[in-house]
Amino acid sequence: MISKMVFRTCLVCITIINLVSICQADDKSPPYRVTSENKFPDFSWTSNFHFVDNKLYFDLYDQTGNTKELFALDFDGKVSKISAPSLGQPQFIASNNKYFIYLDNRRDAYAANLVRLASPLIVLEESTGKKLKQLKLINRIVWSRLDGNILKLIQVSDTDKGEGLMLELPTLKLLKKVEIDTRLNEFLYADSVTSWGDKIVFGGKSLVVLDADFNVEDHVINRPEPVYKGCPITYAAIATYGDRVVQVECGNLVVFNLKNNSFEYSIPQFEHKSVSLAVTEGLIIATPADWSNINGRIYDLESGKELAQIPTTFNNIYADKDRLIVNVTSPPDFKPIILQTLTLDLKQLRTQ
């Protein structure tokens, strides 16, 4: 009789332990769910994410690594291939309900210093795909935005001379050209320039703000000394949310307040790592972009508090409200390309 009582007691103990384990597992469940997944087996790499009108535009390299094709992905997981005739590598520039604009990006494959050839900027009619106009450009485009029928571009030359262009659509008539001093920021890449309302923010050694007409505003926010000495700040992912801007500094996440022209705080996280970055719903989402064995993180933007960790495989993150699109392609062969659409559990994150 005693042995039966002990056995039953043990069963009760095991049941309670199992329930506790389940509860603990639930508490540690990921703060997101996968809502769709798209695989691209015939391609070897993806880059240049642009979010416009609830669609994410991106390009994919073929297996040779030389030719790119353009695609669009919405948050329901629907993928569409975009017809963008090109003799080089098509690069998405801008889109609205009237026009689709891309750059037929060409470069001299035999030049050791990758000298760029003149690349046609091409305007298509959105509804028919008909080519309306083209304009040849030499310098790389690091930022673009379509304001009604006005296309705004920022170009940077190989010697880091910058200029802002305003072009009328569909004729591509030049309305304005402004020289931009990029010396404060050394080298400018597409990930180092972002929009702040109708303004433009340049990342780098200092934060420089341009108004809608490409004029440099009076306030320039100087950075604190880097946590990791000797790491040049020449390439930095950057994102804005409200009046705050988050920039990657040699793997650190640095937060500034643009309205107050002030540095707020930094999070030393991914030492000397390239970092994918997104900011949405008051959250900072960052993960190493080099597939290292370091988990990504989700932080509260207001306080800098870490709320959750995410898999290292997340790369090329884009966020809109509670939704994410992430590239989960992994080495060594980086194929097939896999893009997942996720929905964040904001309630779970905000109760951490």
matplotlib code that plots the C-alpha trace (Angstrom):
import matplotlib.pyplot as plt

x = [0.0, 2.8, 4.6, 1.5, 1.1, 4.8, 4.3, 1.2, 3.0, 5.9, 3.5, 2.0, 5.5, 6.4, 3.2, 3.8, 7.4, 6.2, 3.6, 6.3, 8.6, 5.9, 5.1, 8.8, 9.1, 6.1, 7.7, 10.8, 8.9, 10.1, 8.4, 7.4, 5.7, 6.6, 3.7, 5.2, 8.4, 9.7, 12.6, 14.6, 16.8, 18.1, 19.8, 22.8, 22.5, 20.1, 20.6, 19.2, 16.0, 13.6, 10.1, 7.5, 3.7, 3.7, 6.0, 9.6, 11.6, 14.9, 17.3, 18.7, 22.0, 22.1, 24.5, 27.3, 27.1, 27.1, 23.5, 20.7, 16.9, 14.3, 11.5, 8.8, 7.4, 4.4, 3.7, 1.2, 4.1, 3.2, 6.3, 6.3, 9.2, 9.6, 10.4, 13.3, 15.3, 19.0, 22.4, 24.0, 22.5, 19.1, 18.9, 15.5, 15.3, 11.7, 8.1, 4.5, 1.2, 2.4, 6.0, 8.6, 12.2, 15.4, 19.0, 20.6, 23.8, 26.9, 30.5, 33.7, 34.3, 38.0, 38.9, 40.9, 39.4, 35.8, 35.4, 31.7, 30.4, 27.5, 24.4, 20.9, 18.3, 15.1, 11.5, 8.7, 5.0, 3.8, 0.6, 2.1, 5.8, 6.4, 9.7, 9.1, 12.5, 16.1, 19.0, 22.6, 24.3, 27.9, 28.0, 26.5, 23.1, 23.1, 19.6, 16.4, 12.8, 9.8, 7.7, 4.8, 6.2, 9.6, 12.4, 15.1, 18.5, 21.8, 24.8, 28.4, 31.4, 34.4, 36.2, 33.3, 31.9, 28.2, 25.3, 21.6, 19.4, 15.7, 14.3, 10.8, 8.9, 8.4, 10.8, 13.7, 14.2, 16.8, 15.0, 17.8, 21.4, 23.1, 26.7, 26.8, 29.9, 30.4, 33.8, 32.4, 31.2, 34.1, 32.5, 28.8, 26.9, 23.2, 22.9, 24.4, 21.7, 18.1, 15.0, 13.6, 10.2, 10.9, 14.6, 17.6, 20.1, 23.7, 25.5, 29.2, 31.6, 28.9, 25.2, 24.4, 20.9, 19.8, 16.4, 14.1, 16.1, 19.4, 20.6, 22.8, 21.0, 22.8, 22.8, 25.5, 25.6, 29.1, 29.6, 31.2, 34.5, 34.0, 34.0, 36.4, 39.4, 40.9, 37.7, 36.9, 33.3, 32.9, 30.1, 27.1, 23.6, 21.2, 17.4, 15.1, 12.0, 10.2, 12.9, 15.5, 18.1, 19.9, 23.2, 25.7, 29.2, 31.7, 29.0, 27.7, 24.2, 24.3, 21.1, 20.7, 17.8, 17.5, 15.0, 17.3, 20.5, 21.9, 23.5, 21.4, 23.0, 25.0, 24.8, 28.1, 26.9, 28.5, 32.2, 33.6, 30.6, 28.6, 25.0, 21.6, 19.3, 15.6, 13.6, 9.8, 7.1, 9.6, 11.9, 15.5, 16.1, 19.7, 21.5, 25.1, 25.2, 28.1, 26.5, 28.7, 27.6, 26.2, 22.4, 20.6, 18.8, 15.6, 15.9, 13.4, 14.2, 13.3, 15.5, 18.0, 16.9, 17.3, 13.9, 14.7, 17.2, 16.6, 18.4, 21.8, 20.4, 18.3, 19.9, 18.8, 16.0, 13.2, 10.3, 6.9, 4.8, 4.6, 5.9, 9.4, 10.9, 14.2, 16.7, 17.5, 19.9, 23.0, 26.6, 28.5, 26.7, 24.1, 21.4, 18.6, 17.8, 15.1, 13.0, 10.6, 7.8, 7.3, 4.8, 6.2, 4.4, 4.4, 2.5, 5.0, 7.9, 6.5, 5.9, 9.5]
y = [0.0, 2.4, 1.6, 2.4, 5.7, 6.5, 5.6, 7.8, 10.6, 10.3, 10.4, 13.6, 15.0, 14.1, 15.6, 18.8, 19.0, 18.4, 21.2, 23.5, 22.6, 23.3, 26.7, 27.5, 26.5, 28.7, 31.6, 31.2, 30.8, 33.1, 36.5, 36.0, 33.5, 32.7, 33.5, 32.7, 31.5, 31.9, 29.9, 31.0, 27.9, 29.4, 32.4, 32.8, 36.2, 39.0, 42.7, 46.2, 46.0, 48.9, 49.1, 51.1, 51.0, 47.8, 46.0, 45.0, 45.4, 43.4, 42.0, 38.5, 37.5, 34.4, 31.5, 33.3, 36.2, 38.7, 39.2, 40.4, 40.3, 42.3, 41.0, 42.4, 40.7, 41.8, 40.9, 38.2, 36.3, 36.9, 37.3, 38.9, 39.2, 42.6, 43.1, 45.5, 45.0, 45.5, 45.1, 45.3, 44.8, 46.3, 48.3, 49.5, 53.2, 54.2, 53.4, 54.7, 54.0, 55.8, 55.0, 52.4, 53.7, 51.6, 51.9, 49.7, 49.5, 48.8, 48.6, 47.7, 44.1, 44.4, 47.4, 46.6, 49.6, 48.8, 52.0, 52.5, 53.0, 55.4, 53.7, 54.5, 55.6, 54.2, 55.3, 52.7, 53.3, 51.2, 49.9, 48.8, 48.5, 50.8, 52.6, 56.3, 57.9, 57.3, 59.4, 58.2, 58.7, 58.0, 58.0, 55.5, 56.3, 56.0, 57.4, 58.0, 59.0, 59.8, 62.8, 62.9, 63.5, 64.6, 62.0, 63.0, 61.3, 61.5, 60.5, 59.9, 59.7, 57.4, 60.4, 60.9, 64.1, 64.1, 65.8, 65.9, 65.8, 66.6, 65.2, 65.8, 62.7, 61.2, 63.4, 63.2, 67.0, 68.3, 70.7, 71.2, 70.1, 70.7, 69.8, 67.9, 68.0, 64.3, 64.8, 64.5, 61.0, 59.7, 57.0, 56.9, 53.7, 53.1, 51.7, 54.9, 57.3, 57.3, 59.5, 61.4, 62.7, 64.9, 65.3, 63.1, 61.8, 60.9, 58.5, 58.2, 60.0, 62.7, 62.7, 65.3, 66.3, 67.7, 69.4, 68.4, 70.6, 69.0, 71.9, 71.0, 72.0, 73.9, 71.0, 68.3, 65.7, 64.6, 61.1, 60.0, 58.1, 54.6, 51.8, 49.8, 51.9, 51.8, 50.8, 53.3, 54.3, 54.3, 51.9, 52.1, 50.7, 53.5, 53.7, 56.4, 56.1, 59.2, 61.7, 59.0, 57.6, 54.3, 53.7, 50.8, 51.8, 49.0, 46.6, 49.0, 50.3, 54.1, 56.1, 59.8, 62.3, 64.3, 66.8, 67.6, 67.2, 64.9, 61.6, 59.4, 56.0, 53.2, 49.4, 47.6, 44.4, 43.0, 43.8, 44.6, 42.8, 43.9, 44.3, 44.1, 46.7, 47.6, 49.8, 49.5, 50.0, 51.3, 48.3, 48.0, 44.7, 43.9, 40.8, 40.0, 40.1, 37.7, 34.5, 34.4, 32.4, 35.5, 35.7, 38.8, 41.0, 43.0, 46.1, 48.6, 51.9, 54.1, 52.5, 50.3, 47.3, 43.9, 42.2, 39.0, 37.1, 36.0, 33.4, 34.2, 33.2, 36.4, 38.7, 41.6, 42.6, 44.9, 45.9, 47.5, 47.8, 44.3, 42.5, 41.5, 40.2, 38.4, 36.6, 33.3, 32.0, 30.4, 29.5, 27.8, 27.8, 30.4, 28.6, 28.4, 32.0, 31.9, 34.9, 34.6, 36.9, 37.1, 38.7, 40.0, 39.3, 42.9, 42.0, 39.4, 41.8, 44.7, 42.6, 41.4]
z = [0.0, 0.9, -2.3, -4.4, -2.5, -3.2, -6.9, -7.2, -5.5, -7.9, -10.8, -9.5, -9.1, -12.6, -13.9, -12.1, -13.3, -16.9, -16.6, -15.2, -18.1, -20.6, -19.0, -19.0, -22.7, -23.5, -21.7, -23.9, -27.1, -29.9, -30.0, -33.6, -35.9, -39.5, -41.8, -45.2, -46.8, -50.4, -51.8, -54.9, -55.9, -59.1, -57.4, -55.2, -53.4, -52.6, -51.8, -52.1, -50.1, -50.7, -49.2, -51.1, -50.9, -48.8, -51.1, -50.6, -53.8, -54.0, -56.5, -56.9, -58.4, -60.7, -60.0, -61.9, -59.5, -62.4, -63.5, -61.3, -61.6, -59.8, -57.7, -55.3, -52.2, -50.2, -46.6, -47.7, -49.1, -52.8, -55.1, -58.5, -61.0, -62.5, -66.1, -66.2, -69.5, -68.7, -70.3, -66.9, -63.4, -62.8, -59.6, -58.2, -57.7, -57.0, -57.8, -57.5, -59.2, -62.4, -62.8, -62.1, -62.2, -62.2, -63.1, -65.7, -63.7, -65.8, -64.9, -66.8, -65.8, -66.9, -64.9, -61.7, -59.9, -61.0, -63.0, -63.7, -67.2, -67.9, -66.6, -68.0, -65.5, -67.0, -66.5, -67.2, -67.2, -64.2, -65.8, -69.1, -68.6, -71.6, -71.6, -71.4, -71.0, -70.0, -68.8, -68.5, -65.1, -64.1, -60.3, -57.9, -56.4, -52.6, -51.9, -53.8, -53.2, -55.4, -54.3, -56.7, -60.2, -58.8, -58.5, -55.9, -56.0, -54.2, -56.2, -54.9, -57.2, -56.7, -55.2, -52.7, -54.3, -53.7, -55.5, -55.1, -58.2, -58.7, -61.9, -63.3, -64.4, -66.9, -69.0, -66.5, -67.0, -64.5, -62.1, -59.6, -58.9, -55.6, -54.6, -51.2, -49.0, -48.0, -46.3, -42.8, -43.6, -45.6, -47.8, -48.4, -49.1, -49.6, -46.0, -44.6, -45.9, -44.8, -44.7, -41.7, -42.8, -45.8, -44.7, -45.3, -42.7, -43.6, -41.2, -40.6, -38.3, -37.8, -38.4, -41.1, -41.9, -45.3, -45.9, -48.7, -51.1, -50.3, -48.2, -45.1, -42.0, -39.2, -36.7, -37.1, -34.4, -33.5, -32.4, -29.1, -29.3, -30.7, -28.1, -30.3, -31.0, -34.5, -36.2, -39.0, -39.2, -43.0, -43.4, -41.1, -41.3, -40.2, -39.5, -38.1, -36.0, -34.8, -33.9, -33.1, -35.4, -34.7, -36.4, -36.3, -35.2, -35.6, -34.3, -31.6, -31.8, -31.2, -30.7, -31.3, -30.9, -34.0, -32.6, -29.6, -31.6, -29.0, -28.4, -26.1, -25.5, -27.1, -26.9, -27.3, -28.9, -32.0, -31.9, -35.4, -37.0, -40.0, -38.7, -40.3, -38.7, -38.5, -36.2, -35.9, -33.2, -30.8, -31.2, -32.4, -34.3, -35.0, -36.0, -37.3, -41.1, -41.3, -40.1, -36.9, -33.9, -32.2, -31.7, -32.9, -30.4, -30.0, -27.8, -26.5, -28.3, -25.4, -22.8, -24.7, -22.7, -24.3, -24.8, -26.7, -28.8, -32.4, -34.6, -36.2, -39.6, -39.8, -42.3, -44.5, -42.1, -43.1, -40.8, -41.1, -38.0, -36.5, -39.6, -40.7, -43.9, -43.3, -45.4, -43.7, -46.4, -44.8, -45.8, -47.1, -50.5, -49.8, -51.7, -52.1, -51.3, -48.6, -47.5, -44.6, -43.6, -39.8, -37.5, -34.2, -30.9, -29.7, -26.5, -25.5, -26.2, -24.3, -21.2, -21.0]

ax = plt.figure().add_subplot(projection="3d")
ax.plot(x, y, z, "-o")
ax.set_aspect("equal")
plt.show()
